[in-house]
């Protein structure tokens, strides 16, 4: 599985898995800083910055924000 740049620590250590208990929920986690966030893939849309269908809403224990997994842009 390919890694992504973690929106928390900015290292190439962000991976994901599908939560078997909740349909449609992807759980992202960083194996370096241990940051975790959930993604509902139904919220995916086109990124205003790069133009790809890669902007998705992430939700952690404190906040919810948009994140593009192509250009790594964070939109609060």
PDB file of N, H, CA, C and O in Angstrom:
ATOM      1  N   UNK A   1       0.849  -1.178   0.000  1.00  0.00           N
ATOM      2  CA  UNK A   1       0.000   0.000   0.000  1.00  0.00           C
ATOM      3  C   UNK A   1       0.895   1.242   0.000  1.00  0.00           C
ATOM      4  O   UNK A   1       1.875   1.312   0.742  1.00  0.00           O
ATOM      5  N   UNK A   2       0.554   2.196  -0.824  1.00  0.00           N
ATOM      6  H   UNK A   2      -0.242   2.139  -1.427  1.00  0.00           H
ATOM      7  CA  UNK A   2       1.312   3.441  -0.902  1.00  0.00           C
ATOM      8  C   UNK A   2       1.009   4.312   0.318  1.00  0.00           C
ATOM      9  O   UNK A   2      -0.096   4.284   0.860  1.00  0.00           O
ATOM     10  N   UNK A   3       1.991   5.069   0.728  1.00  0.00           N
ATOM     11  H   UNK A   3       2.889   5.092   0.288  1.00  0.00           H
ATOM     12  CA  UNK A   3       1.796   5.996   1.837  1.00  0.00           C
ATOM     13  C   UNK A   3       1.539   7.395   1.292  1.00  0.00           C
ATOM     14  O   UNK A   3       1.880   7.703   0.150  1.00  0.00           O
ATOM     15  N   UNK A   4       0.948   8.216   2.107  1.00  0.00           N
ATOM     16  H   UNK A   4       0.671   7.966   3.035  1.00  0.00           H
ATOM     17  CA  UNK A   4       0.655   9.604   1.783  1.00  0.00           C
ATOM     18  C   UNK A   4       1.388  10.501   2.777  1.00  0.00           C
ATOM     19  O   UNK A   4       1.895  10.030   3.795  1.00  0.00           O
ATOM     20  N   UNK A   5       1.437  11.787   2.477  1.00  0.00           N
ATOM     21  H   UNK A   5       1.025  12.171   1.650  1.00  0.00           H
ATOM     22  CA  UNK A   5       2.003  12.762   3.408  1.00  0.00           C
ATOM     23  C   UNK A   5       0.981  12.996   4.512  1.00  0.00           C
ATOM     24  O   UNK A   5      -0.161  13.367   4.239  1.00  0.00           O
ATOM     25  N   UNK A   6       1.386  12.782   5.742  1.00  0.00           N
ATOM     26  H   UNK A   6       2.313  12.481   5.964  1.00  0.00           H
ATOM     27  CA  UNK A   6       0.498  12.955   6.887  1.00  0.00           C
ATOM     28  C   UNK A   6       0.143  14.438   7.046  1.00  0.00           C
ATOM     29  O   UNK A   6       1.037  15.284   7.070  1.00  0.00           O
ATOM     30  N   UNK A   7      -1.153  14.761   7.154  1.00  0.00           N
ATOM     31  H   UNK A   7      -1.879  14.074   7.134  1.00  0.00           H
ATOM     32  CA  UNK A   7      -1.540  16.165   7.324  1.00  0.00           C
ATOM     33  C   UNK A   7      -1.141  16.729   8.692  1.00  0.00           C
ATOM     34  O   UNK A   7      -1.195  17.940   8.906  1.00  0.00           O
ATOM     35  N   UNK A   8      -0.748  15.862   9.600  1.00  0.00           N
ATOM     36  H   UNK A   8      -0.704  14.878   9.426  1.00  0.00           H
ATOM     37  CA  UNK A   8      -0.370  16.304  10.946  1.00  0.00           C
ATOM     38  C   UNK A   8       1.142  16.528  11.075  1.00  0.00           C
ATOM     39  O   UNK A   8       1.575  17.613  11.462  1.00  0.00           O
ATOM     40  N   UNK A   9       1.948  15.505  10.753  1.00  0.00           N
ATOM     41  H   UNK A   9       1.596  14.623  10.438  1.00  0.00           H
ATOM     42  CA  UNK A   9       3.408  15.620  10.932  1.00  0.00           C
ATOM     43  C   UNK A   9       4.161  15.907   9.636  1.00  0.00           C
ATOM     44  O   UNK A   9       5.362  16.176   9.664  1.00  0.00           O
ATOM     45  N   UNK A  10       3.458  15.851   8.491  1.00  0.00           N
ATOM     46  H   UNK A  10       2.483  15.632   8.468  1.00  0.00           H
ATOM     47  CA  UNK A  10       4.022  16.149   7.162  1.00  0.00           C
ATOM     48  C   UNK A  10       5.052  15.130   6.683  1.00  0.00           C
ATOM     49  O   UNK A  10       5.830  15.424   5.776  1.00  0.00           O
ATOM     50  N   UNK A  11       5.070  13.940   7.277  1.00  0.00           N
ATOM     51  H   UNK A  11       4.438  13.701   8.014  1.00  0.00           H
ATOM     52  CA  UNK A  11       5.976  12.871   6.834  1.00  0.00           C
ATOM     53  C   UNK A  11       5.222  11.905   5.921  1.00  0.00           C
ATOM     54  O   UNK A  11       3.995  11.820   5.989  1.00  0.00           O
ATOM     55  N   UNK A  12       5.937  11.188   5.082  1.00  0.00           N
ATOM     56  H   UNK A  12       6.933  11.257   5.027  1.00  0.00           H
ATOM     57  CA  UNK A  12       5.347  10.226   4.154  1.00  0.00           C
ATOM     58  C   UNK A  12       5.060   8.918   4.903  1.00  0.00           C
ATOM     59  O   UNK A  12       5.719   7.903   4.681  1.00  0.00           O
ATOM     60  N   UNK A  13       4.055   8.968   5.801  1.00  0.00           N
ATOM     61  H   UNK A  13       3.520   9.793   5.981  1.00  0.00           H
ATOM     62  CA  UNK A  13       3.796   7.832   6.681  1.00  0.00           C
ATOM     63  C   UNK A  13       2.313   7.646   6.992  1.00  0.00           C
ATOM     64  O   UNK A  13       1.967   7.029   7.999  1.00  0.00           O
ATOM     65  N   UNK A  14       1.444   8.168   6.146  1.00  0.00           N
ATOM     66  H   UNK A  14       1.726   8.669   5.328  1.00  0.00           H
ATOM     67  CA  UNK A  14       0.004   8.137   6.350  1.00  0.00           C
ATOM     68  C   UNK A  14      -0.577   7.008   5.507  1.00  0.00           C
ATOM     69  O   UNK A  14      -0.430   7.022   4.285  1.00  0.00           O
ATOM     70  N   UNK A  15      -1.222   6.047   6.120  1.00  0.00           N
ATOM     71  H   UNK A  15      -1.341   6.035   7.112  1.00  0.00           H
ATOM     72  CA  UNK A  15      -1.823   4.919   5.419  1.00  0.00           C
ATOM     73  C   UNK A  15      -3.287   4.788   5.815  1.00  0.00           C
ATOM     74  O   UNK A  15      -3.756   5.492   6.709  1.00  0.00           O
ATOM     75  N   UNK A  16      -3.999   3.901   5.160  1.00  0.00           N
ATOM     76  H   UNK A  16      -3.617   3.330   4.434  1.00  0.00           H
ATOM     77  CA  UNK A  16      -5.424   3.765   5.416  1.00  0.00           C
ATOM     78  C   UNK A  16      -5.849   2.307   5.420  1.00  0.00           C
ATOM     79  O   UNK A  16      -5.148   1.430   4.916  1.00  0.00           O
ATOM     80  N   UNK A  17      -7.017   2.074   6.004  1.00  0.00           N
ATOM     81  H   UNK A  17      -7.586   2.787   6.414  1.00  0.00           H
ATOM     82  CA  UNK A  17      -7.692   0.783   5.902  1.00  0.00           C
ATOM     83  C   UNK A  17      -9.197   1.025   6.003  1.00  0.00           C
ATOM     84  O   UNK A  17      -9.636   2.044   6.539  1.00  0.00           O
ATOM     85  N   UNK A  18      -9.973   0.093   5.491  1.00  0.00           N
ATOM     86  H   UNK A  18      -9.617  -0.734   5.056  1.00  0.00           H
ATOM     87  CA  UNK A  18     -11.431   0.184   5.540  1.00  0.00           C
ATOM     88  C   UNK A  18     -11.892  -0.405   6.863  1.00  0.00           C
ATOM     89  O   UNK A  18     -11.493  -1.507   7.239  1.00  0.00           O
ATOM     90  N   UNK A  19     -12.744   0.349   7.571  1.00  0.00           N
ATOM     91  H   UNK A  19     -13.068   1.244   7.265  1.00  0.00           H
ATOM     92  CA  UNK A  19     -13.315  -0.128   8.825  1.00  0.00           C
ATOM     93  C   UNK A  19     -14.395  -1.152   8.493  1.00  0.00           C
ATOM     94  O   UNK A  19     -15.405  -0.809   7.877  1.00  0.00           O
ATOM     95  N   UNK A  20     -14.193  -2.400   8.893  1.00  0.00           N
ATOM     96  H   UNK A  20     -13.373  -2.679   9.393  1.00  0.00           H
ATOM     97  CA  UNK A  20     -15.136  -3.475   8.586  1.00  0.00           C
ATOM     98  C   UNK A  20     -16.491  -3.299   9.258  1.00  0.00           C
ATOM     99  O   UNK A  20     -17.499  -3.805   8.765  1.00  0.00           O
ATOM    100  N   UNK A  21     -16.523  -2.584  10.380  1.00  0.00           N
ATOM    101  H   UNK A  21     -15.704  -2.173  10.781  1.00  0.00           H
ATOM    102  CA  UNK A  21     -17.765  -2.428  11.129  1.00  0.00           C
ATOM    103  C   UNK A  21     -18.664  -1.320  10.585  1.00  0.00           C
ATOM    104  O   UNK A  21     -19.885  -1.401  10.718  1.00  0.00           O
ATOM    105  N   UNK A  22     -18.082  -0.284   9.974  1.00  0.00           N
ATOM    106  H   UNK A  22     -17.090  -0.218   9.866  1.00  0.00           H
ATOM    107  CA  UNK A  22     -18.863   0.842   9.481  1.00  0.00           C
ATOM    108  C   UNK A  22     -18.660   0.978   7.979  1.00  0.00           C
ATOM    109  O   UNK A  22     -17.591   1.390   7.528  1.00  0.00           O
ATOM    110  N   UNK A  23     -19.657   0.643   7.226  1.00  0.00           N
ATOM    111  H   UNK A  23     -20.525   0.309   7.593  1.00  0.00           H
ATOM    112  CA  UNK A  23     -19.566   0.683   5.776  1.00  0.00           C
ATOM    113  C   UNK A  23     -19.272   2.094   5.274  1.00  0.00           C
ATOM    114  O   UNK A  23     -19.896   3.063   5.705  1.00  0.00           O
ATOM    115  N   UNK A  24     -18.318   2.190   4.360  1.00  0.00           N
ATOM    116  H   UNK A  24     -17.812   1.402   4.009  1.00  0.00           H
ATOM    117  CA  UNK A  24     -17.998   3.470   3.754  1.00  0.00           C
ATOM    118  C   UNK A  24     -17.009   4.326   4.532  1.00  0.00           C
ATOM    119  O   UNK A  24     -16.659   5.416   4.079  1.00  0.00           O
ATOM    120  N   UNK A  25     -16.554   3.865   5.682  1.00  0.00           N
ATOM    121  H   UNK A  25     -16.839   2.980   6.050  1.00  0.00           H
ATOM    122  CA  UNK A  25     -15.614   4.652   6.488  1.00  0.00           C
ATOM    123  C   UNK A  25     -14.199   4.128   6.268  1.00  0.00           C
ATOM    124  O   UNK A  25     -13.921   2.945   6.463  1.00  0.00           O
ATOM    125  N   UNK A  26     -13.318   5.027   5.861  1.00  0.00           N
ATOM    126  H   UNK A  26     -13.545   5.988   5.703  1.00  0.00           H
ATOM    127  CA  UNK A  26     -11.901   4.713   5.727  1.00  0.00           C
ATOM    128  C   UNK A  26     -11.181   5.336   6.910  1.00  0.00           C
ATOM    129  O   UNK A  26     -11.381   6.510   7.222  1.00  0.00           O
ATOM    130  N   UNK A  27     -10.344   4.545   7.565  1.00  0.00           N
ATOM    131  H   UNK A  27     -10.183   3.591   7.311  1.00  0.00           H
ATOM    132  CA  UNK A  27      -9.587   5.034   8.711  1.00  0.00           C
ATOM    133  C   UNK A  27      -8.150   5.270   8.263  1.00  0.00           C
ATOM    134  O   UNK A  27      -7.478   4.360   7.778  1.00  0.00           O
ATOM    135  N   UNK A  28      -7.692   6.510   8.433  1.00  0.00           N
ATOM    136  H   UNK A  28      -8.239   7.250   8.827  1.00  0.00           H
ATOM    137  CA  UNK A  28      -6.327   6.894   8.098  1.00  0.00           C
ATOM    138  C   UNK A  28      -5.508   6.938   9.380  1.00  0.00           C
ATOM    139  O   UNK A  28      -6.013   7.332  10.432  1.00  0.00           O
ATOM    140  N   UNK A  29      -4.250   6.536   9.292  1.00  0.00           N
ATOM    141  H   UNK A  29      -3.840   6.216   8.438  1.00  0.00           H
ATOM    142  CA  UNK A  29      -3.386   6.580  10.452  1.00  0.00           C
ATOM    143  C   UNK A  29      -1.937   6.790  10.058  1.00  0.00           C
ATOM    144  O   UNK A  29      -1.475   6.282   9.035  1.00  0.00           O
ATOM    145  N   UNK A  30      -1.236   7.536  10.874  1.00  0.00           N
ATOM    146  H   UNK A  30      -1.612   7.948  11.704  1.00  0.00           H
ATOM    147  CA  UNK A  30       0.195   7.788  10.658  1.00  0.00           C
ATOM    148  C   UNK A  30       0.989   6.886  11.584  1.00  0.00           C
ATOM    149  O   UNK A  30       0.790   6.904  12.798  1.00  0.00           O
ATOM    150  N   UNK A  31       1.881   6.106  11.018  1.00  0.00           N
ATOM    151  H   UNK A  31       2.043   6.091  10.032  1.00  0.00           H
ATOM    152  CA  UNK A  31       2.668   5.199  11.849  1.00  0.00           C
ATOM    153  C   UNK A  31       3.859   5.888  12.518  1.00  0.00           C
ATOM    154  O   UNK A  31       4.572   5.255  13.296  1.00  0.00           O
ATOM    155  N   UNK A  32       4.085   7.164  12.230  1.00  0.00           N
ATOM    156  H   UNK A  32       3.506   7.678  11.598  1.00  0.00           H
ATOM    157  CA  UNK A  32       5.149   7.899  12.924  1.00  0.00           C
ATOM    158  C   UNK A  32       4.615   8.731  14.090  1.00  0.00           C
ATOM    159  O   UNK A  32       5.101   8.604  15.214  1.00  0.00           O
ATOM    160  N   UNK A  33       3.617   9.582  13.829  1.00  0.00           N
ATOM    161  H   UNK A  33       3.222   9.685  12.916  1.00  0.00           H
ATOM    162  CA  UNK A  33       3.108  10.452  14.896  1.00  0.00           C
ATOM    163  C   UNK A  33       1.828   9.919  15.537  1.00  0.00           C
ATOM    164  O   UNK A  33       1.344  10.488  16.516  1.00  0.00           O
ATOM    165  N   UNK A  34       1.271   8.822  14.988  1.00  0.00           N
ATOM    166  H   UNK A  34       1.664   8.361  14.193  1.00  0.00           H
ATOM    167  CA  UNK A  34       0.072   8.154  15.506  1.00  0.00           C
ATOM    168  C   UNK A  34      -1.199   8.979  15.368  1.00  0.00           C
ATOM    169  O   UNK A  34      -2.174   8.737  16.078  1.00  0.00           O
ATOM    170  N   UNK A  35      -1.199   9.947  14.466  1.00  0.00           N
ATOM    171  H   UNK A  35      -0.406  10.144  13.889  1.00  0.00           H
ATOM    172  CA  UNK A  35      -2.403  10.723  14.159  1.00  0.00           C
ATOM    173  C   UNK A  35      -3.399   9.811  13.441  1.00  0.00           C
ATOM    174  O   UNK A  35      -3.002   9.026  12.579  1.00  0.00           O
ATOM    175  N   UNK A  36      -4.681   9.902  13.782  1.00  0.00           N
ATOM    176  H   UNK A  36      -5.003  10.540  14.482  1.00  0.00           H
ATOM    177  CA  UNK A  36      -5.712   9.134  13.092  1.00  0.00           C
ATOM    178  C   UNK A  36      -6.876  10.041  12.710  1.00  0.00           C
ATOM    179  O   UNK A  36      -7.177  11.018  13.396  1.00  0.00           O
ATOM    180  N   UNK A  37      -7.514   9.699  11.613  1.00  0.00           N
ATOM    181  H   UNK A  37      -7.270   8.906  11.056  1.00  0.00           H
ATOM    182  CA  UNK A  37      -8.680  10.439  11.143  1.00  0.00           C
ATOM    183  C   UNK A  37      -9.555   9.483  10.341  1.00  0.00           C
ATOM    184  O   UNK A  37      -9.073   8.496   9.785  1.00  0.00           O
ATOM    185  N   UNK A  38     -10.842   9.793  10.290  1.00  0.00           N
ATOM    186  H   UNK A  38     -11.233  10.595  10.742  1.00  0.00           H
ATOM    187  CA  UNK A  38     -11.778   9.000   9.513  1.00  0.00           C
ATOM    188  C   UNK A  38     -12.206   9.766   8.273  1.00  0.00           C
ATOM    189  O   UNK A  38     -12.332  10.990   8.289  1.00  0.00           O
ATOM    190  N   UNK A  39     -12.426   9.021   7.199  1.00  0.00           N
ATOM    191  H   UNK A  39     -12.324   8.026   7.186  1.00  0.00           H
ATOM    192  CA  UNK A  39     -12.880   9.593   5.933  1.00  0.00           C
ATOM    193  C   UNK A  39     -14.168   8.896   5.511  1.00  0.00           C
ATOM    194  O   UNK A  39     -14.238   7.667   5.496  1.00  0.00           O
ATOM    195  N   UNK A  40     -15.176   9.675   5.173  1.00  0.00           N
ATOM    196  H   UNK A  40     -15.119  10.673   5.185  1.00  0.00           H
ATOM    197  CA  UNK A  40     -16.382   9.124   4.571  1.00  0.00           C
ATOM    198  C   UNK A  40     -16.239   9.352   3.071  1.00  0.00           C
ATOM    199  O   UNK A  40     -16.324  10.489   2.607  1.00  0.00           O
ATOM    200  N   UNK A  41     -16.025   8.294   2.318  1.00  0.00           N
ATOM    201  H   UNK A  41     -15.956   7.370   2.695  1.00  0.00           H
ATOM    202  CA  UNK A  41     -15.743   8.421   0.884  1.00  0.00           C
ATOM    203  C   UNK A  41     -16.895   9.038   0.106  1.00  0.00           C
ATOM    204  O   UNK A  41     -16.706   9.437  -1.043  1.00  0.00           O
ATOM    205  N   UNK A  42     -18.073   9.129   0.690  1.00  0.00           N
ATOM    206  H   UNK A  42     -18.227   8.805   1.623  1.00  0.00           H
ATOM    207  CA  UNK A  42     -19.204   9.792   0.027  1.00  0.00           C
ATOM    208  C   UNK A  42     -18.981  11.295  -0.073  1.00  0.00           C
ATOM    209  O   UNK A  42     -19.647  11.962  -0.866  1.00  0.00           O
ATOM    210  N   UNK A  43     -18.053  11.843   0.718  1.00  0.00           N
ATOM    211  H   UNK A  43     -17.512  11.301   1.362  1.00  0.00           H
ATOM    212  CA  UNK A  43     -17.765  13.280   0.710  1.00  0.00           C
ATOM    213  C   UNK A  43     -16.682  13.665  -0.292  1.00  0.00           C
ATOM    214  O   UNK A  43     -16.353  14.847  -0.398  1.00  0.00           O
ATOM    215  N   UNK A  44     -16.119  12.718  -1.027  1.00  0.00           N
ATOM    216  H   UNK A  44     -16.385  11.758  -0.941  1.00  0.00           H
ATOM    217  CA  UNK A  44     -15.039  13.023  -1.965  1.00  0.00           C
ATOM    218  C   UNK A  44     -15.543  13.924  -3.091  1.00  0.00           C
ATOM    219  O   UNK A  44     -16.640  13.728  -3.614  1.00  0.00           O
ATOM    220  N   UNK A  45     -14.721  14.920  -3.459  1.00  0.00           N
ATOM    221  H   UNK A  45     -13.830  15.079  -3.035  1.00  0.00           H
ATOM    222  CA  UNK A  45     -15.102  15.839  -4.533  1.00  0.00           C
ATOM    223  C   UNK A  45     -13.862  16.363  -5.255  1.00  0.00           C
ATOM    224  O   UNK A  45     -12.741  15.958  -4.947  1.00  0.00           O
ATOM    225  N   UNK A  46     -14.063  17.253  -6.202  1.00  0.00           N
ATOM    226  H   UNK A  46     -14.974  17.582  -6.452  1.00  0.00           H
ATOM    227  CA  UNK A  46     -12.970  17.814  -6.997  1.00  0.00           C
ATOM    228  C   UNK A  46     -12.242  18.887  -6.192  1.00  0.00           C
ATOM    229  O   UNK A  46     -12.865  19.775  -5.609  1.00  0.00           O
ATOM    230  N   UNK A  47     -10.929  18.790  -6.170  1.00  0.00           N
ATOM    231  H   UNK A  47     -10.424  18.069  -6.643  1.00  0.00           H
ATOM    232  CA  UNK A  47     -10.090  19.764  -5.465  1.00  0.00           C
ATOM    233  C   UNK A  47     -10.009  21.054  -6.272  1.00  0.00           C
ATOM    234  O   UNK A  47      -9.729  21.026  -7.470  1.00  0.00           O
ATOM    235  N   UNK A  48     -10.255  22.180  -5.616  1.00  0.00           N
ATOM    236  H   UNK A  48     -10.483  22.203  -4.643  1.00  0.00           H
ATOM    237  CA  UNK A  48     -10.164  23.482  -6.271  1.00  0.00           C
ATOM    238  C   UNK A  48      -8.725  23.826  -6.651  1.00  0.00           C
ATOM    239  O   UNK A  48      -8.495  24.611  -7.571  1.00  0.00           O
ATOM    240  N   UNK A  49      -7.768  23.244  -5.952  1.00  0.00           N
ATOM    241  H   UNK A  49      -7.955  22.606  -5.205  1.00  0.00           H
ATOM    242  CA  UNK A  49      -6.358  23.567  -6.172  1.00  0.00           C
ATOM    243  C   UNK A  49      -5.764  22.804  -7.362  1.00  0.00           C
ATOM    244  O   UNK A  49      -5.124  23.402  -8.227  1.00  0.00           O
ATOM    245  N   UNK A  50      -5.981  21.467  -7.403  1.00  0.00           N
ATOM    246  H   UNK A  50      -6.502  20.981  -6.701  1.00  0.00           H
ATOM    247  CA  UNK A  50      -5.346  20.667  -8.457  1.00  0.00           C
ATOM    248  C   UNK A  50      -6.315  20.168  -9.524  1.00  0.00           C
ATOM    249  O   UNK A  50      -5.874  19.707 -10.577  1.00  0.00           O
ATOM    250  N   UNK A  51      -7.634  20.248  -9.280  1.00  0.00           N
ATOM    251  H   UNK A  51      -7.992  20.623  -8.424  1.00  0.00           H
ATOM    252  CA  UNK A  51      -8.623  19.849 -10.264  1.00  0.00           C
ATOM    253  C   UNK A  51      -8.928  18.361 -10.333  1.00  0.00           C
ATOM    254  O   UNK A  51      -9.707  17.943 -11.190  1.00  0.00           O
ATOM    255  N   UNK A  52      -8.341  17.545  -9.458  1.00  0.00           N
ATOM    256  H   UNK A  52      -7.708  17.884  -8.762  1.00  0.00           H
ATOM    257  CA  UNK A  52      -8.599  16.105  -9.438  1.00  0.00           C
ATOM    258  C   UNK A  52      -9.726  15.756  -8.461  1.00  0.00           C
ATOM    259  O   UNK A  52      -9.970  16.480  -7.495  1.00  0.00           O
ATOM    260  N   UNK A  53     -10.392  14.663  -8.720  1.00  0.00           N
ATOM    261  H   UNK A  53     -10.194  14.075  -9.505  1.00  0.00           H
ATOM    262  CA  UNK A  53     -11.421  14.133  -7.816  1.00  0.00           C
ATOM    263  C   UNK A  53     -10.687  13.467  -6.651  1.00  0.00           C
ATOM    264  O   UNK A  53     -10.652  12.241  -6.549  1.00  0.00           O
ATOM    265  N   UNK A  54     -10.106  14.283  -5.782  1.00  0.00           N
ATOM    266  H   UNK A  54     -10.135  15.279  -5.865  1.00  0.00           H
ATOM    267  CA  UNK A  54      -9.245  13.763  -4.725  1.00  0.00           C
ATOM    268  C   UNK A  54      -9.394  14.516  -3.412  1.00  0.00           C
ATOM    269  O   UNK A  54      -8.651  14.254  -2.466  1.00  0.00           O
ATOM    270  N   UNK A  55     -10.333  15.440  -3.337  1.00  0.00           N
ATOM    271  H   UNK A  55     -10.936  15.652  -4.105  1.00  0.00           H
ATOM    272  CA  UNK A  55     -10.548  16.189  -2.095  1.00  0.00           C
ATOM    273  C   UNK A  55     -11.566  15.428  -1.255  1.00  0.00           C
ATOM    274  O   UNK A  55     -12.651  15.094  -1.731  1.00  0.00           O
ATOM    275  N   UNK A  56     -11.211  15.161  -0.015  1.00  0.00           N
ATOM    276  H   UNK A  56     -10.329  15.433   0.371  1.00  0.00           H
ATOM    277  CA  UNK A  56     -12.070  14.381   0.858  1.00  0.00           C
ATOM    278  C   UNK A  56     -12.103  15.003   2.245  1.00  0.00           C
ATOM    279  O   UNK A  56     -11.177  15.711   2.640  1.00  0.00           O
ATOM    280  N   UNK A  57     -13.162  14.738   2.970  1.00  0.00           N
ATOM    281  H   UNK A  57     -13.915  14.163   2.649  1.00  0.00           H
ATOM    282  CA  UNK A  57     -13.298  15.292   4.312  1.00  0.00           C
ATOM    283  C   UNK A  57     -12.726  14.305   5.330  1.00  0.00           C
ATOM    284  O   UNK A  57     -13.124  13.141   5.373  1.00  0.00           O
ATOM    285  N   UNK A  58     -11.796  14.781   6.140  1.00  0.00           N
ATOM    286  H   UNK A  58     -11.473  15.727   6.106  1.00  0.00           H
ATOM    287  CA  UNK A  58     -11.241  13.982   7.222  1.00  0.00           C
ATOM    288  C   UNK A  58     -11.767  14.522   8.546  1.00  0.00           C
ATOM    289  O   UNK A  58     -11.957  15.727   8.709  1.00  0.00           O
ATOM    290  N   UNK A  59     -11.998  13.616   9.483  1.00  0.00           N
ATOM    291  H   UNK A  59     -11.844  12.637   9.351  1.00  0.00           H
ATOM    292  CA  UNK A  59     -12.479  14.001  10.801  1.00  0.00           C
ATOM    293  C   UNK A  59     -11.644  13.277  11.842  1.00  0.00           C
ATOM    294  O   UNK A  59     -11.555  12.050  11.846  1.00  0.00           O
ATOM    295  N   UNK A  60     -11.025  14.068  12.736  1.00  0.00           N
ATOM    296  H   UNK A  60     -11.097  15.065  12.732  1.00  0.00           H
ATOM    297  CA  UNK A  60     -10.296  13.469  13.846  1.00  0.00           C
ATOM    298  C   UNK A  60     -11.055  13.781  15.134  1.00  0.00           C
ATOM    299  O   UNK A  60     -12.203  14.222  15.076  1.00  0.00           O
ATOM    300  N   UNK A  61     -10.445  13.562  16.274  1.00  0.00           N
ATOM    301  H   UNK A  61      -9.512  13.204  16.321  1.00  0.00           H
ATOM    302  CA  UNK A  61     -11.173  13.763  17.534  1.00  0.00           C
ATOM    303  C   UNK A  61     -11.428  15.228  17.851  1.00  0.00           C
ATOM    304  O   UNK A  61     -12.267  15.528  18.701  1.00  0.00           O
ATOM    305  N   UNK A  62     -10.724  16.158  17.188  1.00  0.00           N
ATOM    306  H   UNK A  62     -10.042  15.914  16.498  1.00  0.00           H
ATOM    307  CA  UNK A  62     -10.870  17.579  17.492  1.00  0.00           C
ATOM    308  C   UNK A  62     -11.505  18.411  16.389  1.00  0.00           C
ATOM    309  O   UNK A  62     -12.143  19.426  16.669  1.00  0.00           O
ATOM    310  N   UNK A  63     -11.337  17.993  15.130  1.00  0.00           N
ATOM    311  H   UNK A  63     -10.818  17.168  14.902  1.00  0.00           H
ATOM    312  CA  UNK A  63     -11.776  18.858  14.035  1.00  0.00           C
ATOM    313  C   UNK A  63     -12.162  18.045  12.811  1.00  0.00           C
ATOM    314  O   UNK A  63     -11.902  16.845  12.720  1.00  0.00           O
ATOM    315  N   UNK A  64     -12.787  18.739  11.880  1.00  0.00           N
ATOM    316  H   UNK A  64     -12.998  19.714  11.954  1.00  0.00           H
ATOM    317  CA  UNK A  64     -13.139  18.183  10.589  1.00  0.00           C
ATOM    318  C   UNK A  64     -12.622  19.153   9.532  1.00  0.00           C
ATOM    319  O   UNK A  64     -12.775  20.366   9.676  1.00  0.00           O
ATOM    320  N   UNK A  65     -12.011  18.628   8.472  1.00  0.00           N
ATOM    321  H   UNK A  65     -11.886  17.642   8.355  1.00  0.00           H
ATOM    322  CA  UNK A  65     -11.428  19.494   7.448  1.00  0.00           C
ATOM    323  C   UNK A  65     -11.342  18.746   6.128  1.00  0.00           C
ATOM    324  O   UNK A  65     -11.429  17.519   6.089  1.00  0.00           O
ATOM    325  N   UNK A  66     -11.171  19.501   5.042  1.00  0.00           N
ATOM    326  H   UNK A  66     -11.100  20.498   5.073  1.00  0.00           H
ATOM    327  CA  UNK A  66     -10.988  18.934   3.718  1.00  0.00           C
ATOM    328  C   UNK A  66      -9.494  18.734   3.467  1.00  0.00           C
ATOM    329  O   UNK A  66      -8.668  19.551   3.875  1.00  0.00           O
ATOM    330  N   UNK A  67      -9.164  17.643   2.795  1.00  0.00           N
ATOM    331  H   UNK A  67      -9.835  16.979   2.464  1.00  0.00           H
ATOM    332  CA  UNK A  67      -7.776  17.301   2.494  1.00  0.00           C
ATOM    333  C   UNK A  67      -7.719  16.681   1.108  1.00  0.00           C
ATOM    334  O   UNK A  67      -8.517  15.800   0.790  1.00  0.00           O
ATOM    335  N   UNK A  68      -6.788  17.128   0.284  1.00  0.00           N
ATOM    336  H   UNK A  68      -6.139  17.843   0.542  1.00  0.00           H
ATOM    337  CA  UNK A  68      -6.591  16.556  -1.045  1.00  0.00           C
ATOM    338  C   UNK A  68      -5.404  15.594  -0.988  1.00  0.00           C
ATOM    339  O   UNK A  68      -4.289  15.986  -0.645  1.00  0.00           O
ATOM    340  N   UNK A  69      -5.660  14.335  -1.329  1.00  0.00           N
ATOM    341  H   UNK A  69      -6.566  14.016  -1.608  1.00  0.00           H
ATOM    342  CA  UNK A  69      -4.579  13.354  -1.263  1.00  0.00           C
ATOM    343  C   UNK A  69      -3.678  13.373  -2.494  1.00  0.00           C
ATOM    344  O   UNK A  69      -2.708  12.618  -2.555  1.00  0.00           O
ATOM    345  N   UNK A  70      -3.982  14.223  -3.478  1.00  0.00           N
ATOM    346  H   UNK A  70      -4.770  14.837  -3.428  1.00  0.00           H
ATOM    347  CA  UNK A  70      -3.092  14.405  -4.627  1.00  0.00           C
ATOM    348  C   UNK A  70      -2.116  15.561  -4.366  1.00  0.00           C
ATOM    349  O   UNK A  70      -0.900  15.374  -4.411  1.00  0.00           O
ATOM    350  N   UNK A  71      -2.651  16.739  -4.098  1.00  0.00           N
ATOM    351  H   UNK A  71      -3.639  16.890  -4.062  1.00  0.00           H
ATOM    352  CA  UNK A  71      -1.777  17.913  -3.921  1.00  0.00           C
ATOM    353  C   UNK A  71      -1.441  18.188  -2.448  1.00  0.00           C
ATOM    354  O   UNK A  71      -0.667  19.096  -2.147  1.00  0.00           O
ATOM    355  N   UNK A  72      -2.025  17.403  -1.533  1.00  0.00           N
ATOM    356  H   UNK A  72      -2.654  16.665  -1.777  1.00  0.00           H
ATOM    357  CA  UNK A  72      -1.759  17.494  -0.082  1.00  0.00           C
ATOM    358  C   UNK A  72      -2.264  18.790   0.545  1.00  0.00           C
ATOM    359  O   UNK A  72      -1.852  19.150   1.647  1.00  0.00           O
ATOM    360  N   UNK A  73      -3.146  19.485  -0.147  1.00  0.00           N
ATOM    361  H   UNK A  73      -3.482  19.192  -1.042  1.00  0.00           H
ATOM    362  CA  UNK A  73      -3.713  20.741   0.338  1.00  0.00           C
ATOM    363  C   UNK A  73      -4.705  20.464   1.471  1.00  0.00           C
ATOM    364  O   UNK A  73      -5.516  19.543   1.370  1.00  0.00           O
ATOM    365  N   UNK A  74      -4.647  21.246   2.538  1.00  0.00           N
ATOM    366  H   UNK A  74      -3.989  21.994   2.621  1.00  0.00           H
ATOM    367  CA  UNK A  74      -5.593  21.167   3.649  1.00  0.00           C
ATOM    368  C   UNK A  74      -6.468  22.407   3.594  1.00  0.00           C
ATOM    369  O   UNK A  74      -5.969  23.532   3.567  1.00  0.00           O
ATOM    370  N   UNK A  75      -7.788  22.192   3.577  1.00  0.00           N
ATOM    371  H   UNK A  75      -8.194  21.278   3.599  1.00  0.00           H
ATOM    372  CA  UNK A  75      -8.745  23.293   3.511  1.00  0.00           C
ATOM    373  C   UNK A  75      -9.610  23.209   4.767  1.00  0.00           C
ATOM    374  O   UNK A  75     -10.339  22.237   4.965  1.00  0.00           O
ATOM    375  N   UNK A  76      -9.524  24.224   5.602  1.00  0.00           N
ATOM    376  H   UNK A  76      -8.933  25.014   5.441  1.00  0.00           H
ATOM    377  CA  UNK A  76     -10.268  24.199   6.866  1.00  0.00           C
ATOM    378  C   UNK A  76     -11.580  24.886   6.746  1.00  0.00           C
ATOM    379  O   UNK A  76     -12.331  24.956   7.719  1.00  0.00           O
TER     380      UNK A  76
END
